Amino acid sequence: MATKKTTEKAEKKITQSELLQLQTLNQDKARLITELGILSNERLVIDDREDALIEKRKTILQVETSLNRSLSEKYGNVTIDPNTGVISS
């Protein structure tokens, strides 16, 4: 009878220190990707807020122009104190 030789290869592994470095690197990369995603989302929110404020500014400027025109037509070329409403020439 022939005897069988078991030919098992031993697993090759990196050192425990190298494994820890690899795992730490992967965790750092995952955190970075998460933080970049959060930052990107915050940037979109800020962009939307900025767009809304720009539109609000346009509206305010239109109201200001209209009011100035109306007051000029009614009172002429005068200076009006915005706190008291006093007109001076």
JOFEN-V644782 format. One record per helix or strand. SS is the DSSP state (hx for helix, st for strand). FROM is the first residue (numbers start at 0). LEN is the number of residues. Records with the same first field share a line. If there is no record, write none. Layout:
BEGIN
SS: FROM-LEN, FROM-LEN
END
This chain:
BEGIN
hx: 15-60
st: 78-2, 86-2
END
